[in-house]
Amino acid sequence: MVDDEGDVLESVKRGLEAKGFEVDAFEDPLQALNQFRKSTYGFVLLDVRMPKMNGFQLYRELLKRDGDVRVKFFTAFEEYREEFKKAFPELDEKRFIRKPTTISNLAELLLKEVKVTPTRNQSASETNPKVRP
């Protein structure tokens, strides 16, 4: 998870860990990019509005490293949907999770992403073994 708001980051991290997820959390998108390794994460949760590099820019860089990376954008701002659709017309706008949300709702959405959304090299019946719960 990458979000420049430390309190949001820590709160969501603790909540998801309580639901059985393993969470690496970064306030700095550049640090997150430096730590990212292909096939390490079941999915990546990105804030859109961040200094140094916004969530869309980070997503593009992550795609260069792993074309199968699964990403959800976590934002309170509706206007980013249109910007997203223009930048990534091939992707579903369901990639947005609106802030605020409950940890239970967030965990449910992320589990659906892991269990249902295949990567380019994966069939719909496969799941990513690195993701828990």
Backbone hydrogen bonds in HBPLUS format (Angstrom, degrees):
<---DONOR---> <-ACCEPTOR-->    atom                        ^
c    i                          cat <-CA-CA->   ^        H-A-AA   ^      H-
h    n   atom  resd res      DA  || num        DHA   H-A  angle D-A-AA Bond
n    s   type  num  typ     dist DA aas  dist angle  dist       angle   num
A0026-PHE N   A0001-MET O   2.88 MM  25  6.27 150.3  1.97 155.5 165.4     1
A0002-VAL N   A0045-LEU O   2.85 MM  43  6.33 154.4  1.92 163.8 171.6     2
A0047-ASP N   A0002-VAL O   2.83 MM  45  6.09 146.8  1.94 163.9 174.9     3
A0003-ASP N   A0026-PHE O   3.06 MM  23  6.51 151.0  2.15 157.6 166.3     4
A0009-LEU N   A0005-GLU O   2.92 MM   4  6.12 168.5  1.93 161.2 165.1     5
A0010-GLU N   A0006-GLY O   2.92 MM   4  6.02 168.1  1.94 149.8 152.6     6
A0011-SER N   A0007-ASP O   3.04 MM   4  6.03 160.1  2.08 141.6 147.7     7
A0012-VAL N   A0008-VAL O   2.93 MM   4  6.05 170.4  1.94 157.1 159.5     8
A0013-LYS N   A0009-LEU O   2.93 MM   4  5.98 160.3  1.97 148.0 154.5     9
A0014-ARG N   A0010-GLU O   2.96 MM   4  6.09 170.8  1.97 149.7 152.1    10
A0015-GLY N   A0011-SER O   2.99 MM   4  6.13 160.2  2.03 144.9 151.2    11
A0016-LEU N   A0012-VAL O   2.84 MM   4  5.99 167.2  1.86 156.4 159.2    12
A0017-GLU N   A0013-LYS O   2.92 MM   4  6.06 157.6  1.97 150.7 157.5    13
A0018-ALA N   A0014-ARG O   2.96 MM   4  6.14 147.8  2.07 143.8 152.2    14
A0019-LYS N   A0016-LEU O   3.00 MM   3  4.96 134.1  2.21  94.3 107.8    15
A0021-PHE N   A0016-LEU O   3.01 MM   5  5.45 162.7  2.04 145.7 140.2    16
A0020-GLY N   A0017-GLU O   2.97 MM   3  5.00 159.8  2.01 104.3 109.7    17
A0032-ALA N   A0028-ASP O   3.02 MM   4  6.35 158.9  2.07 153.9 160.4    18
A0033-LEU N   A0029-PRO O   2.94 MM   4  6.14 156.9  1.99 144.4 150.3    19
A0034-ASN N   A0030-LEU O   2.98 MM   4  6.21 155.8  2.04 143.8 150.2    20
A0035-GLN N   A0031-GLN O   3.01 MM   4  6.25 142.2  2.15 145.8 155.7    21
A0035-GLN N   A0032-ALA O   3.19 MM   3  5.16 125.8  2.50  94.0 107.7    22
A0036-PHE N   A0032-ALA O   2.98 MM   4  6.07 126.7  2.28 143.2 157.2    23
A0036-PHE N   A0033-LEU O   3.29 MM   3  5.14 139.9  2.46  94.4 105.4    24
A0040-THR N   A0037-ARG O   3.20 MM   3  5.66 143.4  2.34 142.4 137.6    25
A0044-VAL N   A0070-ARG O   2.70 MM  26  6.09 143.3  1.83 147.3 159.5    26
A0072-LYS N   A0044-VAL O   2.89 MM  28  6.32 153.2  1.96 160.4 166.4    27
A0046-LEU N   A0072-LYS O   2.83 MM  26  6.23 165.6  1.85 163.3 167.5    28
A0074-PHE N   A0046-LEU O   2.64 MM  28  5.65 163.4  1.66 144.0 149.3    29
A0055-GLY N   A0048-VAL O   2.87 MM   7  4.09 167.4  1.89 121.3 125.5    30
A0053-MET N   A0051-PRO O   2.77 MM   2  5.51 144.4  1.89  97.7  90.4    31
A0058-LEU N   A0054-ASN O   2.95 MM   4  6.24 162.1  1.99 157.2 162.9    32
A0059-TYR N   A0055-GLY O   2.90 MM   4  6.01 153.1  1.98 139.9 147.7    33
A0060-ARG N   A0056-PHE O   3.04 MM   4  6.34 159.3  2.09 147.7 152.0    34
A0061-GLU N   A0057-GLN O   3.13 MM   4  6.44 156.5  2.18 147.0 153.1    35
A0062-LEU N   A0058-LEU O   2.84 MM   4  6.12 154.3  1.91 153.4 161.2    36
A0063-LEU N   A0059-TYR O   2.90 MM   4  6.16 156.3  1.96 153.6 159.7    37
A0064-LYS N   A0060-ARG O   3.22 MM   4  6.53 142.8  2.37 139.5 148.4    38
A0065-ARG N   A0062-LEU O   3.01 MM   3  5.18 129.6  2.27  99.8 113.3    39
A0066-ASP N   A0062-LEU O   2.81 MM   4  6.05 144.2  1.93 150.3 162.1    40
A0069-VAL N   A0066-ASP O   3.10 MM   3  5.50 166.8  2.12 122.2 121.9    41
A0073-PHE N   A0095-ARG O   2.60 MM  22  5.90 158.6  1.64 155.7 163.8    42
A0097-ILE N   A0073-PHE O   2.67 MM  24  5.97 158.1  1.71 167.7 169.4    43
A0075-THR N   A0097-ILE O   3.01 MM  22  6.40 151.4  2.09 157.7 166.9    44
A0099-LYS N   A0075-THR O   2.85 MM  24  5.31 155.0  1.91 115.2 120.3    45
A0080-TYR N   A0077-PHE O   3.46 MM   3  6.17 164.8  2.48 115.3 119.1    46
A0081-ARG N   A0078-GLU O   3.02 MM   3  5.92 166.2  2.03 129.5 132.9    47
A0084-PHE N   A0080-TYR O   2.78 MM   4  5.88 158.3  1.82 151.1 157.4    48
A0085-LYS N   A0081-ARG O   2.88 MM   4  6.13 160.3  1.92 150.3 155.2    49
A0086-LYS N   A0082-GLU O   3.08 MM   4  6.31 151.1  2.16 146.9 153.8    50
A0087-ALA N   A0083-GLU O   3.00 MM   4  6.22 156.8  2.06 147.1 153.7    51
A0088-PHE N   A0084-PHE O   2.72 MM   4  5.75 158.6  1.77 159.9 165.4    52
A0091-LEU N   A0088-PHE O   3.10 MM   3  5.73 166.8  2.12 122.0 126.1    53
A0095-ARG N   A0092-ASP O   3.20 MM   3  6.15 149.9  2.30 121.1 124.5    54
A0096-PHE N   A0093-GLU O   3.22 MM   3  6.10 156.5  2.28 122.9 123.6    55
A0106-LEU N   A0102-THR O   2.94 MM   4  6.16 164.8  1.96 151.6 156.2    56
A0107-ALA N   A0103-ILE O   2.80 MM   4  5.94 165.8  1.82 154.6 158.3    57
A0108-GLU N   A0104-SER O   3.00 MM   4  6.15 156.8  2.05 144.8 151.2    58
A0109-LEU N   A0105-ASN O   2.97 MM   4  6.22 162.8  2.00 152.8 157.0    59
A0110-LEU N   A0106-LEU O   2.95 MM   4  6.17 161.2  1.98 153.7 159.0    60
A0111-LEU N   A0107-ALA O   2.91 MM   4  6.07 154.8  1.98 147.7 154.6    61
A0112-LYS N   A0108-GLU O   3.05 MM   4  6.28 156.6  2.11 147.8 153.8    62
A0113-GLU N   A0109-LEU O   3.08 MM   4  6.36 152.2  2.16 142.6 150.1    63
A0114-VAL N   A0110-LEU O   3.04 MM   4  6.32 157.3  2.09 149.0 154.1    64
A0115-LYS N   A0111-LEU O   2.92 MM   4  6.07 163.4  1.95 152.7 157.4    65
A0116-VAL N   A0112-LYS O   2.84 MM   4  5.61 150.2  1.93 148.6 154.9    66
A0117-THR N   A0113-GLU O   3.17 MM   4  5.30 147.1  2.28 124.3 134.1    67
A0122-GLN N   A0119-THR O   3.19 MM   3  5.05 166.7  2.20 111.5 111.2    68
A0126-GLU N   A0123-SER O   3.18 MM   3  5.61 159.7  2.22 112.7 118.7    69
A0131-VAL N   A0128-ASN O   3.29 MM   3  5.93 169.8  2.30 120.8 123.2    70
